[in-house]
Amino acid sequence: MMGSMSLSFLLTSLIVIASPGTGVLYTLAAALTKGSRASIAAAFGCTLGIVPHMSAAMLGLAAVLHTSALAFAALKWLGVLYLMFMAWQALRERGALAVDARLDGRSAKRVIVTGFLINILNPKLSIFFLAFLPQFIAANESHPLMRMLQLSAAFMAMTFAVFAVYGLFAASVRDRIVTRPKVMTWLRRAFASGFAALGARLAFAER
């Protein structure tokens, strides 16, 4: 029973993680503008951004977001504003999405922090984990919190691995793209549109 439950958890998690979303879009953008090391930094930042949501689900704080319209709206609109800011940065080729062959300590830190903020400012993630994780914990589980920690760790490890694969694939074709200004212009517009669309979707999200 536990084995099949673990398999269903892994398969469901893989589908959720691999589905194109904000984190995937950001990791691809970082890979194409800054290269493979930046894509790993972006994947790491996005994975770190999951930690507060996992913790919130375990501590019951996600239930507050689910029941409090004000708390949910406050975090949601911060997330919307940040995604719109990311769209503007992608168009202007600034911040974490500026095209740069070098990735020094400072720019790597910026890439990680941006990935972290992208995920932490999405209240739907906390509610998702509150609804998602308990489904894979047996009713007779003797240590439900420990089981939740195990599932959370597995989800985060898979998130990092999948995002890193996306990023490294994008980085492998980066040289062919960066040398073509017209392609980069269209790519920047595509990423900006993607971030704006995700921001709009979050704006209309309900608890």
Secondary structure, DSSP 4 states (H G I P E B T S, - for coil): -HHHHHHHHHHHHHHHHHS--HHHHHHHHHHHHH-HHHHHHHHHHHHHTTHHHHHHHHHTHHHHHHH-HHHHHHHHHHHHHHHHHHHHHHHHT-GGGS--S---HHHHHHHHHHHHHHHHT-HHHHHHHHHHGGGGS-TT-S-HHHHHHHHHHHHHHHHHHHHHHHHHHHHHTHHHHHT-HHHHHHHHHHHHHHHHHHHHHHHT---
